[in-house]
């Protein structure tokens, strides 16, 4: 089964694709082979050099494909006809459901589609050619040193996807607590370490996302999460139970964090409930659900 990547920089999307490649490699059901576009392998943060799959340097037809995002275009450019072999298509965003975009156009091609949330599955199901399944993202984190929750609050503002608002929030929270403002990409290990060093994590997604992984990572680390709704986080972000979900503006987000700074008991309760939620989102559970589908896919191919 061919996996393809055009790696320009690390992202949660690449991380999840890497997980599915490893799931396939461990399955005993299919042997993954990886193609990366020229220059991808040497870029910083690329995890695929350690994926355990043999790699090829030129695209050629395979008995089956595992594609995500714009990977279809790589096959098109190589002259490999869509539909020539069965495809598993991993859907990680809501943009696939936006008519007129290349991602939407690919939904007309036959494939078994795996969506990283039920919300993403619901969005694309009316347009998809083939079965659509939801497998909520699983995570696996080796916790770095964690900040004790009974110490004075420290707030991480994770604003890589919305730097302008992150700066607004930081200005509104000056003097309330120690702040860590993150507005540029950093290595995953550094991101998790900075998250673990905080007690409250304000995390800014795009307005609409298929999943949005950072809040779940923060929950897994026992941090208290403040995050607005972005559709794809509704399965694990439960307002007032696993996190606070204020409106998506600087005033509301900073007010929610300020209230948590002043209420350690609420911080602790949300962190505990969030950690329990994250414990349900394991890579082992994700893998088991995927292997069930993979077995059906291969039997039908």
C-alpha positions, 0 to 999 in steps of 0.5 A: 500500500502506497503512502505519499507525503509532501512535507514542507513543515511539521503539523498535526496533520503530518503527525496523524498521517504518520500514526496511520502509516505505523498502524498499517506497518504493525497490522500484518495486513498490508505492507506500507511503502512511502513516497516523499516529494523531492526535498521533503525528507531533509526538512526539519521535523520530518518524522517519516525517516523513522517510520519503518517503511521502505521508501521509493523516489519515483511514483509508480502504480500500487495495488492500493493507496492511502491518501490525505489532503492534496496527495491525489494531485501527486498521483495525477501528476504521475499519470496514475489514474484515479480509480485504478486501485482502491484508496483509503482517504484520511480526512482531517479538515472541514475544508473538504466540504467546501464546494469549489475547492480542490479538496471538495473535488476529490470527494467525487473519487471512489475511496473508503474515507476515514475522518478524524472526528464525527463532525468531519464525517458528517460534513463530507458524507453527503458529497463522498463517493464511498463509505465514510467512517469516523475514528476520533484521533488518538494520542500517545504522549510521554509526559515531560515534567509537569507543573504542580497545579497547586502552584500559582497559575501560569498561562500558555497562550497557544496562538500559532494559528491566530497570532494577532488574537494571542497578542491581544489576550496576552495584553489583557492578562498582563499582571494576572499570571505568568504568561507564555506566549507562543505564536510561531511553530516550534518542535513538538517536544518543545510545545509539549514541554511548554504546555506541561509547564503551564497550569492553564492553556488557552489554545486558538484553533482556526475558526473551523477544524476537523479535530484540533489536537492541542486541547486533547494533548493539554488534557492528557497532560492534566492541564486546564484548557480554555478553547473556543468551539471550532466544530471538530473539537466538540467530541472531547471539549465539553463546556464546563466539564472538560474545559471552558469554551468561551466565544472566540474573541480576546475579551471572552477568552481572557476573562475565562482564563482570569476566572480560572486563575482566581479559582484553583478548585475549578482549575483542578476539577476541569483538569481531572475531567479533561485527563479522563477524557484524554484517556479514552483517546488512545492510539491503541483504540484508534489502531484497533478501529482502523485495523477493522476497517483495513481488513474489510477494505483489503477483503473487498479490494 
